[in-house]
Amino acid sequence: MSADRGTALRLLGLVPRFPPLTWGRDELGTGDMWCSNSLTAWLLARSGHDMATVLPPAGTRAPGWSAGLQVAGPGPLVPLVPPVADGRP
């Protein structure tokens, strides 16, 4: 996915902002249920991962994945974690 420390910190900073929706339901009308796959897709999309290259494994189902992507939306990312200046990559 990414070896970038800033991207990882951004993802972790997003965890408390994950939408508190009811698991197994479609409260936002996305056409897909909300579940752990939604959490994964939402976090990856909002933290700046290239979602055109991040896909569920071929030949498998990932219920909730599209719900997470839809709720993450196409909007600009808001920096949640300041850049780290400790010299680590």
Buried (B, 14 or more C-beta within 10 A) or exposed (E): EBEEBBBBBBBEBBEEEBBEBEEEEBEEEBEBBBBEBBBBBBBBBBBBBEBEEBEEEEEEEBBBBBBBBBBBEEEEEEEBBEEEEEEEE
